[in-house]
């Protein structure tokens, strides 16, 4: 079992074009070489701006290359809950933004000839309790009128036609959702930036930033660069200004990839071929790959130790996989990896300007599609089109007890596991 991302291990390493030194200046400097930063760089080049991307490690080495491989539309939580918290107009607008985000990923893939197995497979949210069924029915009734008329409510029989498991009794299908090979998409996106004339510097962290008149002086171990505008697209980063770090809680999510299975076995496990998300408090998410592996993830371990956590989480996820999918053959786990989900208090992404610095981050589980989409929109905002940012003007709340909150994650995990157990025993 390799303790590395399947997406990163099965794609050639980004090579780029070696640069002797950073240029002295650029129209735009982007901090972060994930999907947000690369997407923004590509769009800025299309708009005629000179662009430099600073990446502290390797391109797509963090969340962009360490996720579950879903490109899902729809909000991370309940649409009904979002309407209650945000108002129906705002919740509907954000839902439609997520639809556009999936479209943007598909468009970039097609226009740049990126071979990444992009497929509109649909997302299936499944429940195994009466309360889940009631919640899905409520969501369906409101969603199909306000935001997504293509959503489909599935009964127990229909769910079993989609999924080789008798554990689930209800489901909601979101047909617009997609999946792809994250590594091949990310490297393809980085190469598209280079082809368009952008510059990408790996192993080049931003170590300082200060305002100099109408520009920003960016400091790196490789030298300094003067930028007319800056985009922070880092997620949670120790080098990011404290204002950003105080608003994001990194929550570990862990994923395994099985060895390849024969096609018949995969059809028994997942005859519908969907992305699947369960509804427990400690939920799981899974999908198939083009080479017939099962990618299965969830908030397995809440430990703060990366090495022991990945190993422990692999065992926990294998056990959860077998409980969830009894048709699963006796397969080995080839890959196990972890990564941080950048959670915000409201579980929604945020983008705008702080002290003149543009930012887009805190995707809270919407990462793949929203990072690509918001990179494009923030590039347009940097080019003088602020109305293109659909998240502009939304207040961004600090994490309560920032600095201490992460120490309580194991207790939070234990609480929600106990809650799932009690709820299931009641039914």
C-alpha positions in Angstrom: 0.0 0.0 0.0 1.5 3.3 -1.1 1.0 6.3 1.2 0.6 8.7 -1.7 -2.1 10.1 -3.9 -3.2 7.8 -6.7 -3.8 10.9 -8.8 -0.3 12.2 -8.3 1.4 8.8 -8.6 -0.2 7.9 -12.0 0.6 11.1 -13.9 4.0 12.3 -15.2 5.6 15.0 -13.0 5.1 18.6 -14.2 8.4 19.6 -15.9 7.6 23.2 -17.0 10.1 25.5 -18.7 13.2 26.0 -16.5 13.7 29.7 -15.6 17.1 31.0 -14.6 15.5 33.6 -12.3 12.2 35.2 -11.4 11.4 38.2 -13.6 11.7 41.5 -11.9 8.0 42.3 -12.4 4.7 41.0 -13.7 1.2 42.3 -14.1 -0.1 39.5 -11.8 1.6 37.2 -9.3 -0.5 34.2 -8.1 0.4 32.5 -4.9 -0.5 28.8 -5.2 -0.1 26.3 -8.0 -3.3 24.4 -7.4 -6.5 24.5 -9.6 -7.4 28.0 -8.4 -4.0 29.5 -9.2 -3.5 27.7 -12.5 -7.0 28.4 -13.7 -6.6 32.1 -12.8 -3.2 32.2 -14.6 -4.7 30.7 -17.8 -7.5 33.3 -17.8 -5.2 36.2 -17.1 -3.0 35.2 -20.1 -6.1 35.1 -22.2 -6.9 38.6 -21.1 -3.3 39.7 -22.1 -1.7 40.0 -18.6 1.8 38.8 -17.8 1.5 36.1 -15.1 3.9 34.4 -12.6 2.7 31.5 -10.4 4.6 30.9 -7.2 4.2 27.3 -5.8 6.0 26.4 -2.5 6.2 22.7 -3.4 4.9 21.0 -6.6 2.1 21.9 -8.9 -1.3 20.4 -7.6 0.6 18.8 -4.7 -2.0 19.6 -2.1 -5.8 19.6 -2.2 -6.0 19.7 -6.0 -4.1 16.4 -6.3 -5.2 14.8 -3.1 -9.0 14.7 -3.3 -11.7 12.1 -4.1 -11.9 12.8 -7.8 -15.5 14.2 -7.8 -16.6 17.2 -9.9 -20.0 17.6 -8.2 -22.6 20.2 -8.7 -25.0 21.1 -5.8 -24.1 22.5 -2.4 -22.1 20.5 0.1 -24.9 20.3 2.5 -28.7 20.4 2.3 -30.3 22.9 -0.1 -33.2 23.3 2.4 -30.7 24.2 5.2 -28.9 26.6 2.9 -32.3 28.3 2.1 -32.9 28.7 5.8 -29.5 30.1 6.5 -29.0 32.3 3.4 -32.4 32.9 2.0 -33.8 31.0 -1.0 -32.6 33.6 -3.5 -28.9 33.4 -2.3 -29.0 29.6 -1.9 -30.4 29.3 -5.5 -27.8 31.7 -6.9 -24.9 29.8 -5.3 -26.4 26.4 -6.4 -26.4 27.7 -10.0 -22.8 29.0 -9.6 -21.8 25.4 -8.8 -23.6 24.2 -11.9 -21.6 26.7 -13.9 -18.4 25.6 -12.1 -18.8 22.0 -13.5 -19.4 23.5 -17.0 -16.2 25.5 -16.6 -14.1 22.4 -15.9 -15.6 20.7 -18.9 -14.9 23.7 -21.1 -11.3 24.0 -20.0 -10.8 20.3 -20.6 -12.2 20.4 -24.1 -10.6 23.7 -25.2 -7.1 22.7 -24.1 -7.3 19.0 -25.2 -6.7 17.7 -21.6 -7.1 13.9 -21.5 -8.4 13.3 -18.0 -11.4 11.0 -18.4 -13.8 13.8 -17.8 -17.3 12.1 -17.6 -20.7 13.4 -16.7 -21.6 10.5 -14.4 -24.0 12.2 -12.0 -23.8 12.3 -8.2 -26.0 10.1 -6.0 -26.6 11.1 -2.4 -27.9 8.1 -0.5 -29.5 7.7 2.9 -30.0 4.7 5.2 -32.4 6.1 7.8 -35.9 7.4 7.8 -34.7 10.8 8.7 -32.4 10.8 5.6 -35.3 9.9 3.4 -37.5 12.7 4.8 -34.6 15.2 4.3 -34.1 14.1 0.7 -37.8 14.4 -0.1 -37.8 17.9 1.3 -34.7 18.9 -0.6 -36.1 17.4 -3.8 -39.4 19.2 -3.6 -37.6 22.6 -3.1 -34.7 22.0 -5.3 -36.6 21.0 -8.5 -38.7 24.2 -8.3 -36.0 26.7 -7.4 -32.6 25.5 -8.8 -32.3 22.1 -10.4 -35.3 20.6 -12.3 -33.1 17.7 -13.4 -32.6 16.3 -9.9 -34.3 12.9 -9.4 -35.6 11.3 -6.2 -34.9 7.6 -6.0 -36.7 5.0 -3.9 -35.1 1.9 -2.4 -35.5 -0.3 -5.5 -34.0 2.4 -7.7 -31.1 2.9 -5.4 -30.3 -0.8 -5.5 -30.3 -0.6 -9.3 -27.6 2.1 -9.0 -25.6 0.6 -6.2 -24.7 -2.9 -5.2 -25.7 -2.5 -1.6 -28.8 -3.1 0.4 -27.7 -0.6 3.1 -29.4 2.4 1.5 -33.2 3.0 1.2 -33.4 6.4 -0.5 -31.4 8.6 -2.8 -31.2 11.9 -4.7 -29.5 12.0 -8.1 -27.8 15.1 -9.4 -27.3 14.4 -13.1 -25.0 17.4 -13.9 -22.1 16.1 -11.7 -18.9 14.6 -13.2 -15.7 13.0 -12.4 -12.1 13.0 -13.8 -8.5 12.0 -13.2 -7.3 14.9 -11.0 -3.6 14.5 -11.7 -4.0 14.5 -15.5 -6.3 17.5 -15.4 -4.0 19.4 -13.2 -0.8 18.8 -15.2 -2.8 19.5 -18.4 -3.9 22.8 -16.9 -0.4 23.7 -15.9 0.9 22.9 -19.4 -1.9 25.1 -20.8 -0.7 28.0 -18.7 2.9 27.6 -20.1 1.6 27.2 -23.6 -0.3 30.5 -23.2 2.8 32.3 -22.0 2.5 32.1 -18.2 5.4 31.3 -15.9 5.2 28.7 -13.1 7.9 28.4 -10.4 7.7 25.3 -8.3 9.6 25.0 -5.0 9.2 28.8 -4.7 7.3 29.8 -1.6 6.2 33.4 -1.0 8.1 34.4 2.2 7.0 38.0 2.3 4.7 40.5 0.8 4.5 44.3 1.2 2.7 47.1 -0.5 4.9 49.5 -2.5 2.8 52.3 -3.9 0.3 50.8 -6.3 2.2 47.5 -6.5 3.2 44.6 -4.3 6.8 43.4 -3.6 6.8 39.7 -3.3 9.8 38.0 -1.6 10.8 34.4 -2.3 14.0 32.3 -1.7 14.7 32.8 -5.4 14.5 36.6 -5.3 11.9 39.4 -5.4 9.2 40.3 -7.9 7.1 43.4 -8.2 3.4 42.7 -9.0 0.6 45.1 -10.1 -1.9 42.7 -8.5 -1.7 39.6 -6.3 -4.0 36.6 -6.0 -3.8 34.4 -2.9 -4.9 30.9 -4.0 -3.2 28.9 -1.3 -5.9 27.4 0.9 -4.5 27.0 4.4 -0.9 28.0 4.3 1.6 28.8 7.0 3.0 31.6 4.8 -0.4 33.2 4.2 -1.2 36.4 6.2 -2.9 35.7 9.6 -6.1 37.2 8.4 -6.6 34.3 6.0 -5.4 31.6 8.4 -7.8 32.7 11.1 -10.8 32.0 8.8 -9.9 28.4 7.7 -10.0 25.2 9.7 -8.0 22.4 8.0 -10.0 19.2 8.5 -8.4 15.9 7.4 -10.1 13.8 4.8 -8.7 10.4 3.8 -8.9 8.3 0.7 -8.0 4.8 -0.5 -7.8 3.3 -4.0 -8.2 -0.4 -4.5 -6.2 -2.5 -7.0 -7.9 -2.7 -10.4 -10.9 -5.1 -10.6 -12.4 -6.8 -13.5 -15.2 -4.9 -15.3 -17.9 -7.4 -14.2 -17.0 -6.9 -10.5 -17.2 -3.2 -10.8 -20.6 -3.5 -12.5 -21.9 -5.5 -9.5 -20.6 -2.9 -7.0 -21.6 0.2 -8.9 -23.9 -0.6 -11.8 -25.0 3.1 -12.1 -21.4 4.3 -12.3 -22.2 7.4 -10.2 -20.2 9.5 -7.7 -21.8 8.4 -4.4 -22.0 10.4 -1.2 -23.6 9.0 2.0 -25.5 11.0 4.6 -24.1 10.0 8.0 -22.5 12.6 10.1 -19.2 10.9 9.5 -20.0 10.2 5.8 -18.2 8.5 3.0 -17.8 9.3 -0.7 -16.7 7.0 -3.5 -16.5 6.4 -7.3 -15.0 4.2 -9.9 -12.0 4.9 -12.1 -11.4 4.3 -15.7 -9.1 1.4 -14.8 -11.8 -0.2 -12.6 -10.5 0.8 -9.2 -12.7 2.0 -6.4 -11.8 5.3 -4.8 -13.3 5.5 -1.3 -12.9 8.4 1.1 -14.2 10.0 4.3 -13.3 11.6 7.6 -11.8 8.4 8.8 -9.3 9.5 11.5 -9.2 12.8 13.4 -5.7 12.3 14.7 -3.2 15.2 14.0 -0.3 12.8 13.1 0.0 12.5 9.3 2.0 9.2 9.1 0.0 7.2 11.6 -3.2 8.8 10.5 -2.8 7.7 6.9 -2.2 4.1 7.9 -5.0 4.0 10.5 -7.4 5.7 8.1 -6.6 3.1 5.4 -7.7 0.3 7.7 -10.8 2.2 8.8 -11.8 3.0 5.2 -11.3 -0.6 4.1 -13.7 -1.7 6.9 -16.2 1.0 5.9 -16.0 0.0 2.3 -16.8 -3.6 3.0 -19.7 -2.6 5.2 -21.1 -0.3 2.6 -20.5 -2.5 -0.5 -21.0 -6.2 0.5 -20.5 -7.1 -3.2 -16.9 -5.9 -3.1 -14.5 -8.8 -3.9 -11.5 -9.5 -1.8 -9.3 -6.7 -3.2 -6.2 -5.1 -1.9 -5.6 -1.4 -1.2 -3.0 0.0 -3.6 -3.0 3.6 -2.4 -3.9 5.5 0.8 -3.5 9.2 1.3 -4.8 12.1 3.3 -5.3 15.8 2.8 -6.9 18.8 4.4 -10.3 20.2 3.5 -10.2 23.9 4.0 -13.4 24.4 6.1 -15.0 27.8 6.7 -17.6 28.5 9.4 -20.5 28.6 6.9 -19.0 25.7 4.8 -19.0 28.0 1.7 -16.0 29.3 -0.3 -15.0 33.0 -0.1 -13.4 35.3 -2.6 -12.8 39.0 -2.8 -10.1 41.5 -1.7 -8.3 42.1 1.6 -6.0 45.1 1.8 -5.8 45.2 -1.9 -4.9 41.5 -2.2 -7.3 39.3 -4.2 -8.1 35.9 -2.8 -10.2 32.8 -3.4 -10.1 29.9 -0.9 -12.0 28.0 1.8 -13.8 25.7 -0.6 -15.1 23.5 2.2 -15.6 20.4 0.1 -16.6 22.2 -3.2 -13.0 22.3 -4.2 -12.5 20.8 -7.6 -15.1 22.6 -9.6 -15.2 25.8 -7.6 -11.5 26.3 -7.5 -11.3 26.1 -11.3 -14.4 28.3 -11.7 -13.3 30.9 -9.1 -9.8 31.1 -10.5 -11.3 32.3 -13.8 -13.7 34.8 -12.1 -10.9 36.3 -9.9 -8.7 36.6 -12.9 -11.4 38.7 -14.5 -11.8 40.8 -11.3 -8.0 41.4 -11.3 -8.3 42.6 -14.9 -10.9 45.2 -13.9 -14.2 43.3 -14.1 -15.2 43.0 -10.4 -18.8 42.1 -11.2 -17.7 38.7 -12.4 -17.0 37.5 -8.8 -20.3 35.8 -7.6 -19.0 35.6 -4.0 -18.2 39.3 -3.7 -19.5 41.1 -0.6 -20.1 38.1 1.6 -18.8 38.4 5.2 -16.1 35.9 6.1 -16.3 34.9 9.8 -13.3 34.0 11.8 -12.9 30.4 13.2 -14.0 30.5 16.9 -11.1 29.9 19.2 -8.7 30.0 16.3 -5.4 28.3 17.3 -7.1 25.9 19.8 -9.9 24.5 17.7 -7.8 22.0 15.8 -6.8 20.3 19.1 -10.4 19.4 19.7 -10.9 17.6 16.4 -10.5 14.1 17.9 -13.3 14.9 20.4 -15.4 16.2 17.5 -14.9 13.0 15.6 -15.8 10.9 18.6 -19.0 12.9 19.2 -20.2 12.5 15.6 -19.4 8.8 15.5 -21.4 8.3 18.7 -24.2 10.4 17.2 -24.3 8.2 14.1 -24.4 5.1 16.3 -27.2 6.3 18.5 -29.3 7.5 15.5 -29.0 4.2 13.7 -29.9 2.2 16.9 -33.1 4.2 17.3 -34.2 3.1 13.8 
